Each structure stands twice: as C-alpha cells, then as structure tokens.
Amino acid sequence: MTRRRLAGFIGNNKGSVAIEFSILATTFVLLLLGILQFSLFFLARIAMHDALSDLATGEGSALVAAADRNGTRDFICERLLLAPNCRNTLRLEMRELRSASAQSMSTTFVRGNTGHLILVRAEAPILVFVPLTSELRARGMSVFLRS
C-alpha cells in the first residue's frame, strides 16, 4: 500500500507550477525589497551629507556658529525623512578636527576657536523593512574652517 502511494506521488505533476512559482516569487520579492532598501539607504546618506554641508557652508551655518545643538539636530532631522524618531536617535558631534578621533564618534558639541578646522559628524538609524536586516545607520561628516 505504501509503495503504491509513493509511486503515485512521484508520477503526479499537479501543483508543481504553484510550488515553482512560490519559490521564484519569494526570491523575486526579497530581491526587490533589497534593492529598495539599498536605494533608501543611499538616499538617506545623500540627505545626511547635504544637511551637514549646508550646516558648514550654507543656510545652517548660523546654528553651527552659535553651537546650538538642538537647532542643529532639528536642521538635520528635517532633511532625513527615512530616520524614525530622528530627534531622539541622532548622534551629533562638533569639535576641532585636531581633537577628533578617527575610530569613534563622541557626542561632544563645542564651537571651536576661530581659524581652526571644525569637524561636524552625524549618525542616525534609518527605516529597515527587509527581513534579516538588523539596523542601518546613515553617517556623514563635514569639515570647515571656523571664521
């Protein structure tokens, strides 16, 4: 009896198209989600870079000159659309370049002296919706001369 059922199962092709479609569709959807996640991550990095550049040389330079941490945080978060709860999760650092560490980012936020190079760095987690992806963080930095 068992051999007969097994032989009937092996020779039966009903439902094979549905199984093949489910395997391919799952792979295709995960590939599309990965592409979309990468695109949004890249967009967040560009937005972070543009916000920090504007802080150093553009419309946000008054915030940096005044060493206004909350205003600077708001300025960056307004541009990061993909960072959930940005105002609470954004890490922000401003200090003289000579005292900055290349390996780690601190939360120091000081104005710096006239004529010195100032480093502004920011880091924020961005929205993740791809399965098995733990966390993505957009990072950026800008260096400018304090005048």
C-alpha positions as CSV (number, residue, x, y, z in Angstrom):
1,M,0.0,0.0,0.0
2,T,2.8,2.4,0.9
3,R,4.7,1.7,-2.3
4,R,1.7,2.3,-4.4
5,R,1.0,5.7,-2.8
6,L,4.7,6.7,-3.1
7,A,4.7,5.7,-6.8
8,G,1.5,7.7,-7.4
9,F,3.0,10.8,-5.7
10,I,6.2,10.7,-7.7
11,G,4.5,10.5,-11.0
12,N,1.9,13.2,-10.2
13,N,2.7,16.7,-11.6
14,K,-0.3,18.5,-10.2
15,G,0.6,21.6,-8.3
16,S,4.2,21.7,-9.4
17,V,3.7,25.0,-11.2
18,A,2.4,26.6,-7.9
19,I,5.4,25.3,-6.0
20,E,7.8,26.6,-8.6
21,F,6.0,30.0,-8.6
22,S,6.1,30.3,-4.8
23,I,9.9,29.7,-4.8
24,L,10.6,32.1,-7.6
25,A,8.1,34.8,-6.3
26,T,9.6,34.7,-2.8
27,T,13.1,35.1,-4.3
28,F,12.0,37.9,-6.6
29,V,10.2,39.8,-3.8
30,L,13.2,39.6,-1.5
31,L,15.4,40.9,-4.3
32,L,13.1,43.8,-4.9
33,L,12.9,44.6,-1.2
34,G,16.7,44.5,-1.0
35,I,17.1,46.9,-4.0
36,L,14.5,49.3,-2.4
37,Q,16.2,49.2,1.0
38,F,19.6,49.9,-0.6
39,S,18.1,52.8,-2.6
40,L,16.5,54.3,0.5
41,F,19.8,53.9,2.5
42,F,21.7,55.6,-0.3
43,L,19.1,58.4,-0.3
44,A,19.4,58.8,3.5
45,R,23.2,59.1,3.2
46,I,22.9,61.7,0.5
47,A,20.4,63.7,2.6
48,M,22.8,63.5,5.6
49,H,25.7,64.7,3.5
50,D,23.7,67.6,2.1
51,A,22.4,68.6,5.5
52,L,26.0,68.6,7.0
53,S,27.3,70.5,4.0
54,D,24.6,73.1,4.5
55,L,25.5,73.4,8.1
56,A,29.1,74.0,7.3
57,T,28.7,76.5,4.5
58,G,25.1,77.2,3.7
59,E,21.9,78.2,5.4
60,G,22.6,76.3,8.6
61,S,26.0,77.9,9.3
62,A,24.4,80.3,11.9
63,L,23.4,77.3,14.0
64,V,26.9,75.9,14.0
65,A,28.4,79.3,14.7
66,A,26.2,79.6,17.8
67,A,26.9,76.0,18.8
68,D,23.1,75.4,19.0
69,R,22.9,71.6,19.4
70,N,19.1,71.4,19.4
71,G,18.8,73.7,16.4
72,T,21.4,71.7,14.5
73,R,19.7,68.4,15.4
74,D,16.3,69.8,14.1
75,F,18.0,71.2,10.9
76,I,19.4,67.7,10.1
77,C,16.3,65.8,11.1
78,E,14.1,67.9,8.8
79,R,16.1,66.6,5.9
80,L,16.2,62.9,7.0
81,L,12.8,61.6,6.1
82,L,13.7,58.0,6.5
83,A,15.0,58.2,10.1
84,P,12.3,57.2,12.5
85,N,12.4,59.2,15.7
86,C,15.4,61.2,14.4
87,R,15.4,63.8,17.1
88,N,15.9,61.2,19.8
89,T,18.3,58.8,17.9
90,L,20.5,61.2,16.0
91,R,24.1,61.2,17.3
92,L,25.8,64.6,16.7
93,E,29.4,65.7,17.2
94,M,31.1,69.0,16.6
95,R,34.7,69.7,17.7
96,E,38.0,70.9,16.4
97,L,39.5,68.5,13.9
98,R,42.8,68.1,15.8
99,S,40.9,66.7,18.8
100,A,38.6,64.3,17.0
101,S,39.1,60.6,16.9
102,A,39.0,58.7,13.6
103,Q,37.8,55.5,15.1
104,S,34.9,56.5,17.3
105,M,32.3,59.3,17.3
106,S,31.6,61.1,20.6
107,T,28.7,63.4,21.5
108,T,30.9,66.4,22.1
109,F,29.4,69.6,20.7
110,V,31.7,72.6,21.1
111,R,32.0,75.8,19.0
112,G,35.8,75.7,18.5
113,N,38.2,78.5,18.0
114,T,38.5,81.0,15.2
115,G,40.9,79.9,12.5
116,H,40.7,76.2,13.3
117,L,39.2,73.3,11.3
118,I,35.9,72.2,12.7
119,L,34.5,68.7,12.2
120,V,30.8,68.0,12.3
121,R,29.6,64.4,12.3
122,A,26.2,62.9,12.5
123,E,24.8,59.4,12.6
124,A,21.1,58.2,12.6
125,P,19.4,54.8,12.2
126,I,17.2,54.6,9.2
127,L,14.0,52.7,8.5
128,V,14.6,49.0,7.9
129,F,11.9,46.7,6.3
130,V,14.0,43.9,4.7
131,P,13.8,40.7,6.7
132,L,17.0,39.6,8.5
133,T,18.5,43.1,8.4
134,S,19.2,44.3,11.9
135,E,20.0,48.0,11.6
136,L,21.2,50.5,9.0
137,R,22.8,53.8,10.1
138,A,23.3,56.8,7.8
139,R,26.5,58.6,8.7
140,G,28.0,61.8,7.4
141,M,30.6,64.4,8.2
142,S,31.8,67.8,7.1
143,V,34.9,69.8,7.8
144,F,35.1,73.6,7.6
145,L,37.2,76.5,8.7
146,R,35.9,78.4,11.7
147,S,35.8,82.1,10.8
